[in-house]
Amino acid sequence: MNILLKILPFLVLVLVHHFLLEPLFHKKNKTDYFLLTAALIAGFSLYCFYPDRRPVRQEDMPAPPPGEVPYNRPGLPPADGKGPIRPETQEFIIGILLVAGDLGLTAIYRSRKREAQLKELQAANVSRQLETLRYQINPHFFMNTLNNIQSLVLTDPDKATEMINEFSKLMRIILYEGNEPTIPLARETEFLQHYLSLMRVRYPESVRIEADITQDTAGAVIPPLLYASFVENAFTHGISYDQASFVEISVCLSQAGRIVFKCSNSQHPKPDNGDHGLGLENVRERLNLLYGNDFILHIDEQPQRFDVLLDIPKSPSLTT
């Protein structure tokens, strides 16, 4: 019971400071906080140094029996003021340390809570941006693919039918997995294979289409349709019926365990139709959001050749 009575004043001191005064400091009302905290500490000091709580001093005690040294009498402070700190002073120092510790720990907790909230807001903002980019990339890709099919409907119905079959396989992947934050690399490479089959049907054999796509994906995951814009642009801007044309695509895992994508295509002079690569701009922004600085996107444009190199880790740092 005596221990509880000794602890109770310290408990009241901390509770009053934590629930009544510290919120004032958090709300930037520091003047009121310091004034009220000073009043609280003053009240606690009155409790600590209240005369009736002081231990009996040696000078107030009867003279000790002959031969007994007053300094050695247990439980009594020395008459000359030397020796350990008085109990009331110890209590006051402990109270000050408790108030300071409560203020410091609460400030750390609130700071970490604000950082967590900020990260949540940033993640939500990134998620909205990624959704916007996905909704921009997918229709752009569909529009060009459907235009390719339309061009064959009247000239070669059989090829158009084959293209529609391949396109349905692409749509199945997109509908079931296109809205996921990430998909297995194997599914993305399957998407590329179907798209290349689609293009082989559309373009004559004189157009060289080569693919070197790894089968060993080692559990790697990537955002869906990450490569679609690169490949679609390669066919849109790199194929000519009048000149030799090619598209070369490779996907592999490097020795460092990163995903390396390469896309090269021939380049021919074409009139400026106002299309300056919306898909590529969106892909770059998407990469910045998902991987931060942990990716390499190198584009080399030459008069007769266009090369893209994309190096990314096995999984995005942010999956939304």
C-alpha positions in Angstrom: 0.0 0.0 0.0 2.8 2.4 0.8 4.4 1.7 -2.6 1.1 2.6 -4.4 0.8 5.8 -2.4 4.4 6.7 -3.5 3.7 5.9 -7.1 0.3 7.7 -7.3 1.6 11.3 -7.4 3.9 10.4 -10.3 1.1 8.7 -12.1 -1.2 11.7 -11.7 1.6 14.0 -12.9 2.1 12.0 -16.1 -1.6 11.5 -16.9 -2.4 15.2 -16.5 0.6 16.1 -18.7 -0.1 13.5 -21.3 -3.9 14.0 -21.7 -4.4 17.6 -20.8 -1.2 19.5 -21.5 0.7 17.7 -24.2 -2.2 18.1 -26.8 -1.7 21.9 -26.4 1.9 21.5 -27.5 0.8 19.3 -30.5 -1.7 21.9 -31.5 1.0 24.6 -31.7 -0.4 26.4 -28.6 3.0 26.3 -27.0 2.5 29.4 -24.8 -0.4 27.9 -22.9 1.4 24.6 -22.8 4.6 26.0 -21.1 2.5 28.1 -18.7 0.3 25.2 -17.6 3.2 22.8 -17.5 5.1 25.2 -15.3 2.1 25.4 -13.0 1.8 21.6 -12.9 5.5 21.3 -12.0 5.2 24.0 -9.4 2.3 22.1 -7.8 4.3 18.9 -7.9 7.2 20.6 -6.3 5.0 21.8 -3.4 4.0 18.2 -2.9 7.6 17.0 -3.0 8.9 19.7 -0.6 5.8 19.9 1.7 7.3 20.2 5.2 5.2 17.5 6.8 6.7 15.0 4.2 10.3 15.8 5.0 12.2 13.2 7.0 13.2 14.0 10.5 16.5 15.8 10.5 19.3 14.9 12.9 19.4 18.3 14.5 15.7 17.8 15.5 16.5 14.4 17.2 17.6 13.9 20.7 21.3 13.6 21.2 22.5 10.1 20.4 23.8 7.8 23.1 27.5 8.3 24.0 29.8 6.7 21.4 27.2 6.6 18.5 28.1 8.7 15.4 25.0 10.6 14.1 26.0 10.3 10.5 25.8 6.5 10.7 22.3 6.4 12.1 20.1 4.6 9.5 17.4 6.5 7.7 18.6 10.0 8.7 20.4 12.5 6.5 23.6 13.9 8.0 23.4 17.1 10.0 26.0 18.8 8.0 24.1 18.5 4.7 26.6 16.2 3.1 25.8 12.8 1.6 23.1 11.5 -0.7 20.5 13.7 -2.4 17.5 14.3 -0.2 14.4 12.1 -1.0 12.2 15.1 -1.8 14.8 16.4 -4.3 15.0 12.9 -5.9 11.2 12.8 -6.3 11.2 16.3 -7.9 13.9 15.3 -10.4 12.1 12.1 -11.3 8.9 14.0 -11.9 10.7 16.4 -14.2 12.3 13.5 -16.1 8.9 11.8 -16.5 7.3 15.0 -17.9 10.2 15.4 -20.4 10.2 11.8 -21.3 6.4 11.8 -21.9 6.8 14.9 -24.2 9.7 13.4 -26.1 8.1 9.9 -26.6 4.8 11.5 -27.7 6.5 13.7 -30.2 8.3 10.7 -31.7 5.0 8.8 -31.9 3.2 11.6 -33.5 6.0 12.2 -36.0 6.0 8.6 -37.1 2.2 8.6 -37.3 2.4 11.7 -39.6 5.0 10.0 -41.8 2.8 6.9 -42.1 -0.2 9.0 -43.0 1.9 10.9 -45.6 3.1 7.6 -47.1 -0.5 6.4 -47.3 -1.5 9.6 -49.1 1.4 9.3 -51.5 0.6 5.7 -52.2 -3.0 6.6 -52.9 -2.0 9.4 -55.2 0.4 7.0 -57.1 -2.4 4.5 -57.4 -4.7 7.0 -59.0 -1.9 8.1 -61.4 -1.2 4.5 -62.3 -4.9 3.8 -63.0 -5.0 6.9 -65.2 -2.0 5.8 -67.1 -3.3 2.2 -67.6 -6.6 3.6 -68.9 -4.7 5.7 -71.4 -2.3 3.0 -72.6 -4.9 0.2 -73.1 -7.3 2.1 -75.4 -4.3 3.4 -77.4 -3.1 -0.2 -77.8 -6.6 -1.5 -78.7 -7.3 1.2 -81.2 -4.1 0.4 -83.2 -4.7 -3.3 -83.1 -8.3 -3.0 -84.3 -7.2 -0.7 -87.1 -4.8 -3.5 -88.2 -7.6 -6.0 -88.2 -9.9 -3.6 -90.1 -7.4 -3.2 -92.8 -7.5 -6.9 -93.6 -11.3 -7.5 -93.3 -11.9 -6.6 -97.0 -8.5 -7.5 -98.5 -7.9 -10.9 -96.8 -10.9 -12.2 -94.7 -9.0 -15.4 -93.7 -6.1 -13.5 -92.2 -8.6 -11.1 -90.5 -10.3 -14.1 -88.9 -7.0 -15.5 -87.7 -6.1 -12.0 -86.3 -9.4 -11.9 -84.5 -8.7 -15.2 -82.9 -5.3 -14.0 -81.7 -6.8 -10.8 -80.5 -9.3 -12.7 -78.4 -6.5 -14.4 -76.6 -4.9 -11.0 -75.9 -8.3 -9.7 -74.6 -8.6 -12.7 -72.3 -5.3 -11.9 -70.6 -6.1 -8.2 -70.4 -9.6 -8.7 -69.0 -8.6 -11.2 -66.3 -5.2 -9.8 -65.4 -4.9 -6.3 -66.8 -6.3 -4.6 -63.7 -3.9 -6.4 -61.3 -1.0 -4.5 -59.8 1.4 -7.1 -61.1 1.3 -10.3 -63.1 3.8 -13.1 -63.5 6.4 -12.3 -66.1 5.4 -15.6 -67.8 1.9 -14.1 -68.5 3.4 -10.9 -69.9 5.6 -12.9 -72.3 2.6 -15.0 -73.3 0.9 -11.8 -74.1 3.9 -10.8 -76.3 3.8 -14.1 -78.1 0.2 -13.7 -79.0 0.7 -10.2 -80.2 3.7 -11.2 -82.3 1.5 -14.0 -83.8 -1.1 -11.4 -84.6 1.5 -9.2 -86.4 2.9 -12.2 -88.3 -0.5 -12.7 -89.7 -1.0 -9.1 -90.6 2.4 -8.4 -92.2 3.9 -10.2 -95.2 6.8 -12.6 -94.8 9.2 -10.0 -96.1 8.8 -8.2 -92.7 11.3 -10.0 -90.4 9.8 -10.5 -86.9 12.1 -12.2 -84.4 11.6 -13.0 -80.7 13.9 -14.4 -78.1 11.8 -14.7 -75.0 13.0 -16.6 -72.0 10.9 -19.4 -70.5 12.7 -19.3 -67.2 11.0 -16.4 -65.4 12.1 -17.5 -61.9 9.0 -16.0 -60.2 9.5 -12.5 -61.6 6.5 -10.2 -61.7 5.9 -7.0 -63.6 3.0 -4.5 -64.1 0.6 -5.8 -66.8 1.1 -4.5 -70.4 4.4 -2.9 -69.5 5.9 -3.9 -72.8 2.8 -3.3 -74.9 3.5 0.3 -75.9 7.1 -0.5 -76.9 6.1 -3.4 -79.1 3.1 -1.6 -80.6 5.2 1.4 -81.5 7.8 -0.8 -83.0 5.2 -2.1 -85.5 3.4 1.2 -86.0 6.5 3.2 -86.8 9.0 0.5 -87.9 7.2 -1.3 -90.7 7.2 -0.4 -94.4 5.7 -2.3 -97.3 8.1 -0.7 -99.7 11.4 -1.2 -97.8 13.0 -4.0 -95.8 11.7 -3.9 -92.3 12.2 -5.8 -89.1 11.2 -6.0 -85.4 13.4 -7.8 -82.9 12.2 -8.5 -79.3 14.0 -10.2 -76.5 13.2 -10.8 -72.8 15.6 -12.4 -70.4 16.8 -12.5 -66.8 20.2 -11.1 -66.3 22.8 -12.7 -64.0 22.0 -10.1 -61.4 18.4 -11.4 -61.4 16.9 -8.4 -63.2 14.5 -8.4 -66.2 16.0 -7.1 -69.4 13.7 -6.2 -72.3 15.0 -5.2 -75.7 13.0 -4.0 -78.6 14.5 -2.9 -81.9 12.8 -2.0 -85.2 13.7 -0.5 -88.5 12.9 3.1 -89.0 11.6 4.7 -92.2 10.9 8.4 -92.9 7.2 9.1 -92.3 5.1 12.2 -92.4 4.4 13.8 -89.0 0.9 12.8 -88.1 0.9 14.4 -84.7 1.5 11.1 -82.8 4.7 11.6 -80.8 4.5 8.5 -78.6 1.8 9.1 -76.0 2.3 5.4 -75.0 6.0 5.8 -74.4 5.6 8.9 -72.3 3.0 7.1 -70.2 5.3 4.1 -69.8 8.2 6.3 -68.6 5.9 8.0 -66.0 4.6 4.6 -65.0 8.1 3.3 -64.5 9.0 6.3 -62.3 6.0 5.7 -60.1 6.6 2.0 -59.7 10.3 1.7 -59.6 11.6 5.1 -58.5 15.2 5.3 -59.6 15.7 1.5 -59.8 15.2 1.1 -63.5 17.1 1.8 -66.7 15.3 3.0 -69.8 17.6 3.7 -72.7 16.2 4.7 -76.1 18.5 5.0 -79.1 17.0 6.6 -82.2 19.0 6.4 -85.4 18.1 7.3 -89.0 17.4 3.6 -89.9 17.0 1.9 -86.5 15.2 2.4 -83.2 16.3 0.6 -80.1 14.8 0.3 -76.6 16.5 -1.2 -73.6 14.5 -1.6 -70.3 16.2 -3.0 -67.2 14.0 -3.5 -64.1 14.1 -5.5 -60.9 12.1 -8.7 -60.5 9.3 -6.9 -58.8 8.2 -3.3 -58.4 9.1 -1.4 -55.3 5.5 -0.1 -55.2 2.6 -2.3 -56.1 -0.7 -0.6 -56.2 
